[in-house]
Amino acid sequence: MAQAQKGDRVTIDFTGTLEDGTVFDSTLEGAGCDTDDCESDDCGDGGCGCGCEESGPMALTIGGGEFFEKIEEALIGMAPGEKKTVVIPAVEGFGEYDEEKVFTVERSDLPPDLTPEVGQELVISNENDEDFGVTVVEVTDESVTFDANHPLAGEDLTYEFQLVEIL
């Protein structure tokens, strides 16, 4: 049976979980879907953020840097149908949580039409006109506190995956 090698284009199915078992990403239909979070009946089409919008195997080139390096390396030597589990430490995933990426802005320095809510994800520009994503973590009458860490920063990620096909 054929075994995957570096440079091969393959498809994989995977489920990514956090230490507490929370599914944060999956190619398996319904694996990350919590129907209580779905805001519409067509979450599979437009993506409502419930985790249901993407399913089906992911295609990647082994060694192409398209996914986590540890997973790409683990695929080498696997045959279609084989399964493995790999843990990606936070430092190799989305980095350690950095308190310095949490900052507060006075409401008077924000656009007057902005009505921020805790949990809201926004893209803002810094003084160099560079865009970056933030999450609103606190809102008061005087200020808004943002967190520019990736939502999975500081989390070890466990991926259970199966090599579906060598293309």
Order of alpha helices (4+ residues) and beta strands (2+ residues): beta-beta-alpha-beta-alpha-beta-beta-beta-beta-beta-beta
